[in-house]
Amino acid sequence: RAPPPRTRFLPGHTARHHRACLLELLAEALREAGLRPCDVDCVAFTKGPGMGAPLAVVAAVARTVAQLWDKPLLGVNHCVGHIEMGRLVTGARDPIVLYVSGGNTQVIAYSQRRYRIFGETIDIAVGNCLDRFARVLKISNDPSPGYNIEQMAKKGQKLVELPYTVKGMDVSFSGILSHIEEVSHKMLASGECTPEDLCFSLQETVFAMLVEITERAMAHCGSQEVLIVGGVGCNLRLQEMMGIMCAERGAKLFATDERFCIDNGAMIAQAGWEMFRSGQVTALEDSWITQRYGMKVACEVLSAKAGKYQCCLLHAALVRPHQGSGV
Amino acid sequence: MAELGVPLSGSRLVQQGAEARLYRGRFLGRAVVAKLRFPKRYRHPALEERLSRRRTAQEARSLLRCRRAGISAPVVYFVDYVSNCIYLEDIVGSMTVRDYIISIQQREKDASGLFTLAEKIGEVLARMHDEDLIHGDLTTSNILLRPPAEKLDLVLIDFGLSFISGLPEDKGVDLYVLEKAFLSTHPNTETLFEALLKKYTAMSKKSSPVIKKLDEVRLRGRKRSMVG
């Protein structure tokens, strides 16, 4: 259930929710798939990043279940989950990935045997910017602030001038957010523009920034494919703008729908499966979770014997572990 | 200037970057590069016009500012604000610092010769920042070496994202952008970049708050909540 307007998801509530539902959900999933625990090959869970409390709840269940069923355990990086699912669903081979969500805004490419971040936000994520903008305008959180902004933007007509901030390959959103926080009430009160105009203007500006840094990465890497993942990737206007940019360069855009853009369990399973079949496993003592799990993943690509596809051995290096052992 | 879309008659398209198209040709008897910012159709037209004009103007202004301050940058011959095209001195035979570093690393096992280059870059950037000029898009592809490359005669280019600011935060971010570009394009060059920063610190009159801000921006990435 979405939080009321002007609020957001809280770790404690979320953790309690997970604790209450998880076992039932697990049982239902097995039932639906027609599988028993012994049929399962491995157990994949989100190692991070994310909110500490909910991550810990799920990790505890994953560890227990893995030991009960005697199955290998795999701790998966959330961001890599998005990328692997995106690649699987769309068939993109070697894309520049724009990963945009409430907590992440990164342009990632596979270069010199590694997933590398080419561009990112130097302050807040674009989804965070949109969510906080929604709070300023008291836009409903149901089903999600981003979705509501998108619908309102469709009715907007006037382009209000907003700060546009690209720094090299990076972007910055705190400036545009603070600008809007300062001027929106005045502008709405004076009738200079409508809330729909503001939604429209914000989208046009921030999405143009994202398309720009994606294009820069494409030019730098010589890539002809773009994949958008993460919750903000559901936005059709963003997809449309990216599509136009790609068409002008003769490149191809891959985007998924809300089943796979938004955080989902299947993507963790997918990434976990890729890890598992290239021989990687997470030992119990390494199965702790972390709120900050960076994207500096080293990746060795091995060609399957069939030669048809590559499987990735994902060995993620940690930027800064938040919680040590015992979680 | 003749054919539609092509700035100079008889010029040839050299490069299509993310931002602009580059044409080589002759203008008033000199070798020029025409940098044409073409319209991006994914942008709202009002936004597109604003950005293209602003970046053309900023680039021209910053290049002039560099030359007035004695910082090596191409001469601006002409600016066409209707088509958003800048006509610049063509540094014939130049090589980007990026290509130079790569070629040295491939040729020699010992890349200690690159330390002088790193220091020279630090020195140029110190002078630029002391003029309160922020480049905005520092990469090793945006610094050229006049021929012969070994003389390490540097030329700064690509000032489309530049602006004027005295704030240490802006200068710190400018260096941060270079650091990221530098280290991702040239792996294992951390000591080289350190030498660059050391020279910058020594040569710039206002360096210590800038370096402090650089450290803050570096940390910001690590502290960001990655929820969502």
Interface residues (C-beta under 8 A of the other chain):
Chain A: G48 P49 G50 M51 H78 S101 G102 G103 N104 Q112 R116 F118 E120 I122 D123 I124 A125 G127 N128 L159 E161 Y164 V166 K167 G168 M169 D170 E204 T205 A208 V211 E212 E215 R216 M218 A219 G231 E240 M241 M242 I244 M245 E248 Q291 R292 Y293 G294 V319 R320
Chain B: G17 A18 E19 K40 R41 Y42 R43 H44 A46 L47 R50 L51 G136 D137 L138 T139 L161 V173 D174 Y176 V177 L178 K180 A181 S184 P187 V217 R220 G221 R222 R224 S225 M226 V227 G228
